[in-house]
């Protein structure tokens, strides 16, 4: 199961990258229900074992493309986000005082906090793209305008997975020109 999860996340992220064309330093928000990956109800059976299985694929993607990973916590911490302090400073995000743990924050955010060099938690971001594993609703953390991305990967484990990229707003009128 571990290799299948890693393979599926890697493939999904590569297909997202093909369409989103994320640049180094941009933000990728990650919402993950490890419960849903296991085929259980969101928030009811989370496990850091599944989070560890997914971490390697996320970390490899970050290394390859130079993006900043931002892990959304669960509703018990108001979907606050864990990221590296460097990224928070770059985007002028103010840290809040909370540490995600599996029981309040979710297993993936808790593991990210443990694995990152200098993790901080912030209330919100405006990410350039996102992956939502298990219907965690990452949309509140995406820049306007969010555009759905379709990939060949429709589930990670037992969890439904969706993707989005963002684009600048189209403004103007009938005579406006867009490249």
MOZI-V715870 format. One record per residue. N is the residue number from 1. RES is the residue in one small letter. D_FIRST is the distance of its C-alpha to the first C-alpha in Angstrom with 2 decimals. Layout:
# MOZI-V715870
{{N & RES & D_FIRST} {N & RES & D_FIRST}}
This chain:
# MOZI-V715870
{{1 & x & 0.00} {2 & x & 3.82} {3 & x & 5.59} {4 & x & 5.13} {5 & x & 6.19} {6 & x & 8.67} {7 & x & 9.84} {8 & x & 10.53} {9 & x & 12.31} {10 & x & 14.16} {11 & x & 15.30} {12 & x & 16.32} {13 & x & 18.26} {14 & x & 19.95} {15 & x & 21.09} {16 & x & 22.31} {17 & x & 24.17} {18 & x & 25.82} {19 & x & 27.39} {20 & x & 27.93} {21 & x & 29.22} {22 & x & 28.66} {23 & x & 31.07} {24 & x & 30.79} {25 & x & 31.53} {26 & x & 30.54} {27 & x & 28.39} {28 & x & 24.91} {29 & x & 24.17} {30 & x & 20.61} {31 & x & 20.13} {32 & x & 16.84} {33 & x & 16.36} {34 & x & 13.41} {35 & x & 14.71} {36 & x & 14.43} {37 & x & 10.84} {38 & x & 10.32} {39 & x & 12.88} {40 & x & 15.78} {41 & x & 19.07} {42 & x & 19.45} {43 & x & 20.86} {44 & x & 20.28} {45 & x & 17.02} {46 & x & 16.13} {47 & x & 14.37} {48 & x & 14.63} {49 & x & 11.38} {50 & x & 9.65} {51 & x & 12.70} {52 & x & 12.32} {53 & x & 8.94} {54 & x & 10.99} {55 & x & 14.21} {56 & x & 14.03} {57 & x & 13.90} {58 & x & 16.71} {59 & x & 18.65} {60 & x & 18.61} {61 & x & 19.86} {62 & x & 22.52} {63 & x & 23.66} {64 & x & 23.90} {65 & x & 25.85} {66 & x & 27.56} {67 & x & 26.78} {68 & x & 26.83} {69 & x & 23.72} {70 & x & 24.76} {71 & x & 22.45} {72 & x & 23.78} {73 & x & 24.05} {74 & x & 24.29} {75 & x & 27.58} {76 & x & 28.59} {77 & x & 29.51} {78 & x & 30.68} {79 & x & 27.75} {80 & x & 29.08} {81 & x & 27.31} {82 & x & 26.26} {83 & x & 27.16} {84 & x & 28.95} {85 & x & 32.66} {86 & x & 33.65} {87 & x & 32.21} {88 & x & 33.86} {89 & x & 37.12} {90 & x & 36.92} {91 & x & 36.54} {92 & x & 38.96} {93 & x & 36.63} {94 & x & 37.92} {95 & x & 35.59} {96 & x & 35.58} {97 & x & 35.42} {98 & x & 32.11} {99 & x & 29.03} {100 & x & 25.77} {101 & x & 24.13} {102 & x & 21.18} {103 & x & 23.82} {104 & x & 25.91} {105 & x & 24.36} {106 & x & 20.68} {107 & x & 17.85} {108 & x & 17.26} {109 & x & 21.03} {110 & x & 21.50} {111 & x & 19.06} {112 & x & 20.74} {113 & x & 24.06} {114 & x & 23.12} {115 & x & 21.89} {116 & x & 24.70} {117 & x & 27.94} {118 & x & 30.32} {119 & x & 28.65} {120 & x & 30.80} {121 & x & 30.36} {122 & x & 32.38} {123 & x & 33.20} {124 & x & 32.58} {125 & x & 32.11} {126 & x & 32.88} {127 & x & 29.86} {128 & x & 30.04} {129 & x & 26.68} {130 & x & 23.67} {131 & x & 20.14} {132 & x & 19.63} {133 & x & 16.20} {134 & x & 17.02} {135 & x & 20.76} {136 & x & 21.95} {137 & x & 25.05} {138 & x & 25.42} {139 & x & 28.52} {140 & x & 30.91} {141 & x & 29.83} {142 & x & 30.36} {143 & x & 33.65} {144 & x & 35.87} {145 & x & 35.40} {146 & x & 31.72} {147 & x & 30.71} {148 & x & 27.60} {149 & x & 25.40} {150 & x & 23.65} {151 & x & 20.69} {152 & x & 18.71} {153 & x & 15.69} {154 & x & 16.47} {155 & x & 13.36} {156 & x & 10.56} {157 & x & 8.08} {158 & x & 11.13} {159 & x & 13.53} {160 & x & 16.41} {161 & x & 17.01} {162 & x & 20.48} {163 & x & 22.23} {164 & x & 25.83} {165 & x & 28.22} {166 & x & 31.77} {167 & x & 35.13} {168 & x & 38.66} {169 & x & 40.82} {170 & x & 43.16} {171 & x & 46.60} {172 & x & 50.04} {173 & x & 51.49} {174 & x & 52.59} {175 & x & 54.02} {176 & x & 51.07} {177 & x & 49.30} {178 & x & 45.58} {179 & x & 44.01}}
